[in-house]
Amino acid sequence: MGVEKSCTLLIHFDQGTPAIASEIKEALEGKDVPSKIDAMKKAIMLLLNGETIPQLFITVVRFVVPSEDHTIQKLLLLYFEIIDKTDSRGKVLQEMILICQNLMNNLNHSNEYIRGATLRFLCRLHENEVLEPLIPSVLSNLDHRHPFVRRNAILSVMSIYKLPQGEQLLDNAPDLIEKVLSTEQDPSAKRNAFLMLFTCAHDRAINYLFSHVDRITDWGEQLQMVVLELMRKVCRTHKAAKGKCIKIIISLLSASSMAVTYECAGTLVSLSSAPTAIRAAANTYCQLLSSQSDNNVKLIVLDRLNELKTSHREIMVDMIMDILRALLSPNLDIRRKTIDITLELITPRNIDEVVLMLKKEVMKTQSTEHEKNGEYRQILVQAIHSCAVKFPEVASSVVHLLMDFLGDSNVASAVDVVVFVREITETNPKLRVSIVSRLLDTFYQICAARVCSCALWVLGEYCLSLSEVESGIATIKQCLGELPLYTANEEREGQDASKNSQHVNPVTVSSRRPAILADGTYATQSAAIETAVSAPNIVQGSLASTGNLRTLILAGDFFLAAVVACTLTKLILRLEEVQPSKVDVNKATTQALLIMVSVLQLGQSLSIPQPIDDDSYDRILLCIRLLCNTGDEIRKIWLQTCRQSFVKMLGDKQLRETEEIRAKSQICHAQPDDLIDFYHLKSRKGMSQLELEDEVQDDLKRATGEFMRDGDDARKLNRILQLTGFSDPVYAEACVTIHHYDIVLEVTVMNRTKGTLQNLCLELATMGDLKLVERPQNYTLAPDSSKQIRANIKVSSTETGVIFGNIVYETSNVHERNIVVLNDIHIDIMDYISPATCADVAFRTMWAEFEWENKVAVNTVIQNEKEFLNHIIKATNMKCLMPPSALEGECGFLAANLYAKSVFGEDALVNMSIEKHADGKLSGYIRIRSKTQGIALSLGDKITLKQKGGT
């Protein structure tokens, strides 16, 4: 197997009838220019597809080279580029002398395009015998009047000088280019000249740069980009010049090119940790964020700001209002990312400004019409909620504003508002009276069942005074309307109507489905719960006979009816404590019982789409029995224990958040024998403030171990996989490194034989969503020598993949292929998913939406439920969303939700429901749901493999 030739040309080729060499030769010998052009294109296509056509060369020299047509001359250069110029021994073919004469003529041609195209062609020529006679002509073009010729002449000089024997062919090239650089005015030519010095004469480029520091800001964009690349290289190799380089980079932050300023900011962050440098980079990013209209640019800049926030939070705190300007963009992804960054930069100093900005944005969503206003409002409500939890003092300024959105048609947004109101009511006792009063006034506007349920719970728990309790009962009665909910005549009419036509109310959905509750268990709920009813057309301050509760219950939402019964029960029990008149208490109790009985009657009616479910029926019946016979112990449970459970849940949530923040903020500490750097005792001789800051920050990184990389070497040993056996003629092992979207294979190949292995090639193939970026090249291995081969593989989704292949080589004695098959490399899904958190509401929403489910039966030797849960969490690299308090105790059952997120933004949901039998064995099911099939299947296979535990 011969060595594969390198290719510098890539042309799209339409499959069709291949051209015949004789036809091409006949067309080239003719005088028709279009036919010659077409024939040259066909010849180039054949050569690129592996054909040699040696008989065509003389025809091209005789009939094509003399042509003056520019298109033919360009095609001629492409033809010369791809033909073989050497024989099998590597010597230049004699007929290449004919090419030399043609190239010489082109380099002295009167047309600038011919000269420039020829000079560009020379950049891809590597044969010294062909290049040597052309060097005087190349150098003469350095002074040509046209910049197109000069810039290509400079590139030709650079490519010739970089050849293995280039310094012998052009020993004075750096001197010539330096002179050209000092006199050149064309930006592109100047950039090429500086690039040549940067590549081939590093010290000359540095000296030129430092001697022209004052004029760098006036240089062109392309040249400034090369300067930045040089600065990065100088800072790594010449530590003493780092201060000067950073000054140059900071001066380029004021460049007119946005690309240059972006690169400057990134270079500053990578080279320096000095507060002045980081602040300058952050300011630049914020300016780009507000000045650029391209959404992709904004998202990239926000990613850079997010990285700065992680490593330099103290500096980024001062930039928070500048970052919030990105909310002016209508793009929802930009707004979401902006708010996520902002929430982690909130401090007592800026909380008021941030909340004021968020309030203005909330009001904008109400006044302007936009298709995604509901989603944006939901993001804002969640952000304000987070602010109020961290800084309770701001709750009073936002809670009443947000309560205007309890009747929002976007159910998710309204749910977030009512959850926020519920939490603030508990954590801010001073606001309870005003919140309850406002909730009673706006309750009739609520049009979503889930929002109604949460609002009713708030009324049942926090209506404490006599007036609040009576107002709560009255509000519920008015929203339910007059009793009974259905009469016998209406029932008969409803039955007749249902026979003639289908019910078209969007809320009346007759299907049921399993819903996952907050504790991880399943319950049957009506699909009507997830939808919102049309807001009743009610004049402000009055209630129509058809209230929101009545509409939802008549649509078949008996879970809401059970919540109404429980709320009325709590209000009646509290009324008994605050109302001295027993007559009024009995009257209210009677009315509540009448409502509950009417709901039960409705639930057993044949006129509704679906009958009442057993859970709701038992719950309402329990409320009726409780009101008829109340004991002190039961009263304590309903009026005190419920709220205590809620308080405990909030405490657990806050504790988990505090622990996560503490875990993120943990940093490496200095060892006992490390040096302590005293900033004020540092020598300041000859150092600017920026240089001093940068040196102190570098010393600090060394002291805290941030510069240490010993741990990486230890982890690298754990990722080495043996690909061949020790007795194979070629031993190979691979180190697998996974970088999110890329897999890097560093394969070490060792020749175990006493002979030379020629054309040794690593052939790889993939299965799954893995793609090999490029084929590794061929190598020659001497006896007992080794070679490290790198292969890059792209990953497009979270799925278990397999990399397999073999090593092919030839021996010097027998020219036949030898193959060594490699062991398969399995890419684990665990490398792509990481633990994450999400709200219970979001989890249930995704669980209902995701269509891919994988159900795995529990089969383990572990006999403890919690131990098995921890084992699955460790095996799947997921996070348990259940608070520790919910998992306390021993009841023989355990239900938990697990959640993780992939590097591609995909969600992985797991619900585990297990039961412990009398013999100690565990049984049950683990359900995995995801939006894509790959995660569901791969995660299911992982759990099946790992769940045994004891083996």
Secondary structure, DSSP 8 states (H G I E B T S, - for coil): ---------------S----HHHHHHHHHSS-HHHHHHHHHHHHHHHHTT---TTHHHHIIIIITT---HHHHHHHHHHHHHS--B-TTS-B-TTHHHHHHHHHHHHT-S-HHHHHHHHHHHTT---HHHHGGGHHHHHHGGG-SSHHHHHHHHHHHHHHHTSTTHHHH-TTHHHHHHHHHHH---HHHHHHHHHHHHHH-HHHHHHHHHHTGGGGGGS-HHHHHHHHHHHHHHHHH-GGGHHHHHHHHHHHTT-S-HHHHHHHHHHHHHH---HHHHHHHHHHHHHHHHH---HHHHHHHHHHHHHHHHH-HHHHGGGHHHHHGGGGS--HHHHHHHHHHHHTT--TTTHHHHHHHHHHHHHHHHHS--TTHHHHHHHHHHHHHHHHHH-GGGHHHHHHHHGGGTT-SSHHHHHHHHHHHHHHHHH-GGGHHHHHHHHHHHGGG--BHHHHHHHHHHHHHH--SHHHHHHHHHHHHHHH-SS-SS-HHHHHHHHHHHHHS----TT----EEEEE-TTS-EEEEEGGGGSB-------TT---SS-HHHHHHHTT-HHHHHHHHHHHHHHHHHHHHH---HHHHHHHHHHHHHHHHHHHHHHT-SSSSS---HHHHHHHHHHHHHHHS--HHHHHIIIIIHHHHHHHHHHHHHHHHHHHHHHHT------TTS----GGGS--TT--HHHHHHHHHHHHHHHTTTT--HHHHHHHHHTEEE-S-TTSSEEEEEEEEEETTEEEEEEEEEE-SSS-EEEEEEEEEEESSEEE-S----EEE-TT-EEEEEEEEEE-SS--EEEEEEEEEEESSS-S-EEEE---EEE-GGGTEEE----HHHHHHHHHH--EEEEEE---S---HHHHHHHHHHHHT-EE-S-GGGG-S--SEEEEEEEEEETTS-EEEEEEEEEE-TTS-EEEEEEEEESSHHHHHHHHHHHHHHTT---
